[in-house]
């Protein structure tokens, strides 16, 4: 896993909708600080769909790896417009970056 590659992937595919810096505001998507170990739909101050709030998903490496493959399949009714990432290495690299940056 490469955090450097993950940072590049985040910048290209995620940063237009998400922030990772503590205290940074929400964009179209929520700020991802504190993501790991948190239940889906629980970041304060962000307006989630009921699908996200009621999914019961706790974010960890495994759930995020699955979600990033096809968000709309994993949480039917999510407003996340991202189509997903097919390459397992890209998802692993992105997760490595998020683990370092969002802790």
C-alpha positions in Angstrom: 0.0 0.0 0.0 1.2 3.4 -0.9 0.1 6.5 1.0 1.7 8.7 -1.7 -0.3 7.0 -4.4 -3.4 7.3 -2.2 -2.8 11.0 -1.8 -2.8 11.4 -5.5 -5.9 9.3 -5.9 -7.7 11.4 -3.2 -6.7 14.6 -5.0 -7.9 13.3 -8.4 -11.1 11.5 -7.3 -12.2 12.7 -3.9 -11.1 16.2 -3.0 -13.7 18.0 -5.1 -16.3 16.7 -2.7 -14.4 15.8 0.5 -11.9 17.4 2.9 -9.6 15.5 5.3 -8.1 18.3 7.4 -9.4 18.5 11.0 -11.7 21.5 11.3 -12.1 21.9 7.6 -15.7 22.3 6.5 -17.9 20.0 4.6 -18.2 20.2 0.8 -20.7 18.3 -1.3 -19.6 15.4 0.8 -18.7 15.3 4.5 -15.3 16.0 6.0 -13.6 12.7 6.5 -11.7 13.4 9.8 -12.4 10.7 12.3 -13.8 8.4 9.6 -12.3 5.1 10.9 -14.4 3.6 13.7 -17.3 5.9 13.1 -20.8 4.8 11.9 -21.9 5.9 8.5 -24.0 9.0 8.5 -22.7 10.4 11.8 -20.3 13.3 11.0 -21.6 16.3 12.8 -23.0 19.2 10.7 -23.5 17.2 7.5 -26.9 16.5 6.0 -26.9 12.7 5.2 -29.5 10.7 3.5 -31.5 8.3 5.7 -29.9 5.5 3.8 -26.5 6.5 5.1 -27.7 7.3 8.7 -29.5 3.9 8.9 -27.0 1.7 7.2 -25.3 0.6 10.5 -22.0 0.5 8.7 -18.9 1.1 10.9 -16.1 2.4 8.8 -12.9 0.3 8.8 -10.5 -1.0 6.1 -12.8 -3.8 5.1 -16.1 -1.8 4.9 -14.4 1.1 3.1 -12.7 -1.2 0.6 -16.1 -2.7 -0.3 -17.8 0.7 -0.3 -15.2 2.3 -2.6 -15.9 -0.4 -5.2 -19.5 0.6 -5.7 -21.0 3.1 -3.2 -24.5 3.0 -4.6 -24.6 -0.8 -4.4 -23.4 -0.9 -0.8 -25.7 1.9 0.5 -28.8 2.1 -1.7 -30.1 5.6 -1.6 -26.8 7.4 -0.9 -26.4 10.7 -2.5 -22.7 10.1 -3.2 -22.4 10.3 -7.0 -19.0 8.6 -7.2 -19.1 5.6 -9.5 -16.5 3.6 -7.6 -12.9 2.3 -8.0 -12.5 -1.0 -9.7 -8.7 -1.6 -9.0 -8.1 -3.1 -5.6 -4.6 -1.5 -5.4 -6.1 1.9 -5.9 -8.6 1.3 -3.1 -5.9 0.0 -0.8 -3.7 3.0 -1.5 -6.5 5.4 -0.9 -7.4 3.7 2.4 -3.8 3.9 3.5 -3.8 7.6 2.8 -7.1 8.1 4.6 -5.9 6.1 7.7 -2.9 8.4 8.0 -4.7 11.6 7.3 -8.1 11.2 8.9 -7.1 9.6 12.2 
